[in-house]
């Protein structure tokens, strides 16, 4: 694997800022980042909308692997020199539910977070203190580790 295509929601301020951060990092793999609903994404990956919506974070490897949401974020971390160790940790069966829960919490609140990021409102900190996170659950069952994705 030499390249990852990262498809994100281009309408989301949080997603746009995260893609900017991603591109500033030193990476082991080439990263091509583009909005999921862009004409280029549609041309590169026809039919992807059958398994991922424009709101999902999707990563497609140059070998054809498709990773969605928390697994996509772990793959992005795996591509980065400074964060590969974190990707391996978060893909471990004991921590993967935490990664899934964190990604789900961010995704569920991303529009509100986007509004906060676009605003200079001093009440942002107070609003963030009121966000409650659900406790982690193990989900439907064990999922493959990152090393199983990267054979």
C-alpha positions in Angstrom: 0.0 0.0 0.0 1.4 3.4 -1.0 -1.6 5.7 -1.2 -4.8 6.4 0.7 -7.7 8.4 -0.7 -9.5 10.2 2.2 -13.1 11.2 1.4 -14.7 13.6 3.9 -17.8 15.7 4.2 -16.8 19.0 2.5 -19.8 20.8 4.0 -18.5 20.2 7.5 -16.2 22.8 9.1 -14.7 20.2 11.5 -14.1 17.8 8.6 -12.4 20.5 6.5 -10.1 21.5 9.4 -9.2 17.9 10.1 -8.3 17.3 6.5 -6.1 20.5 6.6 -4.4 19.1 9.7 -4.0 15.7 8.1 -2.2 17.3 5.1 0.2 19.2 7.3 1.5 16.0 8.9 4.6 14.0 7.8 3.2 10.8 6.3 4.5 7.3 5.4 1.8 7.0 2.7 0.7 9.4 0.1 -2.6 11.0 1.0 -5.1 12.3 -1.5 -7.9 14.2 0.3 -11.1 15.2 -1.4 -14.7 15.9 -0.5 -16.8 12.7 -0.8 -19.5 14.4 -2.8 -17.1 16.0 -5.3 -17.1 15.1 -9.0 -13.6 13.8 -8.7 -14.5 11.4 -5.9 -17.5 10.1 -8.0 -15.2 9.5 -11.0 -12.5 7.8 -8.9 -14.9 5.6 -6.9 -18.2 5.0 -8.8 -20.6 3.1 -6.6 -19.0 4.1 -3.3 -22.2 5.8 -2.3 -23.8 2.3 -2.0 -21.6 1.6 1.1 -20.8 5.1 2.3 -22.8 8.3 2.4 -21.3 11.8 1.8 -21.4 12.3 5.6 -19.2 9.2 6.3 -15.4 9.5 6.6 -14.2 6.9 4.0 -10.7 5.9 3.2 -9.8 3.9 0.1 -6.4 2.3 -0.4 -4.6 2.0 -3.7 -5.1 -1.7 -3.2 -8.9 -1.4 -3.0 -9.4 -1.6 0.7 -12.3 0.5 1.9 -12.5 1.7 5.5 -15.3 3.7 7.1 -15.7 6.1 10.0 -13.6 5.1 13.0 -11.6 2.6 11.0 -11.0 5.2 8.3 -9.7 7.6 11.0 -7.4 4.8 12.3 -6.1 4.3 8.7 -5.4 8.0 8.5 -3.4 7.8 11.7 -1.6 4.7 10.4 -0.4 6.7 7.4 1.2 9.4 9.6 4.7 9.0 10.9 4.0 10.5 14.3 0.7 8.6 14.8 1.2 5.1 13.5 1.8 3.8 17.0 -1.6 5.3 18.0 -3.3 3.6 15.1 -1.9 0.2 16.2 -3.0 0.8 19.8 -6.5 2.0 18.8 -7.0 -1.0 16.5 -6.3 -3.4 19.4 -9.5 -5.2 20.5 -9.4 -3.6 23.9 -9.2 0.0 22.6 -11.0 -0.3 19.3 -14.4 0.2 21.1 -13.1 3.4 22.6 -12.0 4.6 19.1 -15.5 3.7 17.8 -17.2 5.5 20.6 -15.0 8.6 20.3 -15.6 8.8 16.5 -19.3 8.3 17.0 -19.5 11.0 19.6 -17.6 13.5 17.4 -19.7 12.5 14.3 -23.0 12.9 16.2 -21.9 16.4 17.3 -19.9 17.5 14.3 -22.4 20.1 13.0 -22.6 21.8 16.4 -18.8 21.6 16.7 -18.5 23.1 13.2 -20.8 26.0 14.2 -18.6 26.6 17.3 -15.4 26.5 15.2 -16.8 29.1 12.8 -17.9 31.3 15.6 -15.9 33.5 18.1 -18.7 33.1 20.7 -17.3 33.2 24.3 -19.9 30.7 25.4 -18.3 27.8 23.4 -16.4 26.4 26.4 -19.7 26.4 28.5 -21.5 24.6 25.7 -18.7 22.0 25.4 -18.9 21.3 29.1 -22.5 20.4 28.7 -21.8 17.7 26.1 -22.2 14.2 27.6 -20.6 11.1 26.2 -22.1 7.7 26.5 -20.0 5.0 28.1 -18.1 2.8 25.8 -19.6 -0.5 24.8 -17.9 -3.4 23.0 -20.4 -3.3 20.1 -21.5 -6.3 18.1 -18.3 -8.3 18.4 -14.6 -8.3 17.7 -13.4 -6.5 14.7 -10.2 -7.1 12.8 -7.0 -5.3 13.9 -5.2 -2.8 11.6 -2.5 -5.4 11.0 -5.1 -7.6 9.4 -6.1 -4.8 7.0 -2.5 -4.3 5.9 -1.3 -7.8 4.9 
